[in-house]
Amino acid sequence: MPFKVVSYTKGRVTDHGFLPPAKAKSINDDVVWLDIKNPTKDELALLQEAYGFHPLAIDDCLHDIQRPKIEEYDGYVFIILKRLCCQQTVKSTQIAVFVGGNYLATIAQEEVPLLEDIRKKILSGGSKTASKKTDFLLYRIIDRVVDEYFEVLDRIEDTIEVIEKEVIGKPTQKTAQKIFKVKKDLLYFRKPVWPTRDMLHLLQASGQVRIITPELMPYYRDIYDHIIQVIDLTETYRELASSSLDIYLSAVSNSMNEVIKVLTVLASIFLLPTLISGVYGMNYHLIPDNNYEYGFELVLLLMLLSTIVPWVYFRRKGWI
């Protein structure tokens, strides 16, 4: 049974352990929190039967491909959140939330650490959440989700700083791979952040969502400010990643130009000696000095001079 239930009234917290949704609904406390992990279709059908949730909302809980959104039904609100974390790459976890009356249900396909942290704080009595209503518990959950966005951006920022040092120094093929990985992570990160902003815009607007009391409006406006900061940072880091890619491509192009420049200079220096040796290697009897006693030494001297003169000329021009 995946329905983990905690309830509280004016600071008095009760851990009910695991309960079926019908029994959870009968609890008369101010807030009843059902934390549901990896439910089956049949288990969600029990939740739907007990609380009367819309079948389309229940169906969204089964598919971890939804974008963040808010939908208001008769008597409750359905919200989709995306928790983001960054280990080797950016990953997301969908959190579906039903809020209405005195209950709040969170549904996720895997264990979500931030939900467990909030639950433990409520049970320990060290959180003022236990003295508030469901709109404050919802605020706590969304606030933690947005705070983790900043943690992901901090990791991306550290990676970008490493990349910037490499592209200014001696960039390699691995540097290009890091740049493309950061750009991919930022694209993946950006997709759920923008719809989250739209959702929070509705939550912080007075009178738009009935479950949000006027006393909680400043809290939701604060989260909205945070998501705007997240979006600004995301766009800034995308520009930095693109700039790093441009610098990398310029560095590779400059390195290639230097190689071509050296090869061109070497080819120019050895062009005349090659011409001279080619002419004298044709063994014509009419070649000047062909029968001269020191003809071979003279040709070697001519070839040496034809090498030195271009080299001195290129040095004075600053080409080598």
C-alpha positions, 0 to 999 in steps of 0.5 A: 500500500503506497499511501503514506499518510500524515495529518496535523491540526494546530501543531498536533501531528499524527503519523498514520503510517500507510492507509487506504485513501477511503480511511485517509479521507475520513480523518478530520484534521486541518491537513491530511497529506497523502504521500504516494510513491510509484502507484499502480493504475488500480491504486490510483483508481482507489484514490479517484474513487475516494476523492472524486478526482477527474480521470484525466488528472489521474491519467496524467499521474501515470505518465511522467511526460507532463509539462508543469501546469495547474488545473482547477476543478470543482473543489480541488486543484491539480498541479504538475511539478518537475523536480530537477537534479544534476549528477552526471547530467540533468534529470527530472522527476514528476510530482503530481499534487492534488490540493483541496479542502483539508487534504493534499496528495503528492504522487511520484513514480520514485522516491523524492528526497525533498518530500521526505525532508518536509515530512520528517520536519513536520513529524519532528515538530520543528516546522511551522507547517504543522500549524498552517493549512494546505496552501502553506504545505503546497507553498513548502513543496513548490519552494523546495522544488524551485530551490533545487533549480538553483542547486542545479544551476550552481553545478552548471555554473561550475562546469561553465567556469572550467570550460572558460578556463580551457577555451582560453588556454589550450582547448581540446576535443574534450572541451567541445564535448563539455560545451555541447553537454552543458548546452544540452543540459541547459536546454533540458533544464529550460523546458520545465522552468518556463511553464513553471513560471506560468503556473506560479504566475497564476498562484501568486495572482490574487483571486486566480486560485481559490485554495490560496488564501490572501495571507499566503499571497506574499509567499507565492509572490516570493517563489515567483520572484525566484523562478524569474531569477532562475530563468534569467540565470538560465538564459545567461548561462546559455549565452555563456555556453554559446560564447565558449563555443564561439571562442573554442571554434575561433581557437581551433581556427587560429590553430589551424591557420598557424599550422597552414602558415608554418607549412606555407612558409616552409614550402616557400623556403624550400621551393627555390632549392627544389627548383634548382636541384630539379634543373641540375638533375636533368643532366643536359649537356648544355647546362651552364657550368655542367663541366666546371670542376666546382660546379656541384659546390656552386649549385649547393651554395646557390641552393643554400642562399636561396634558402637563407634569403627567403627565411631572412625576408619572412623574419623581417616581415614577422611571418615566422 
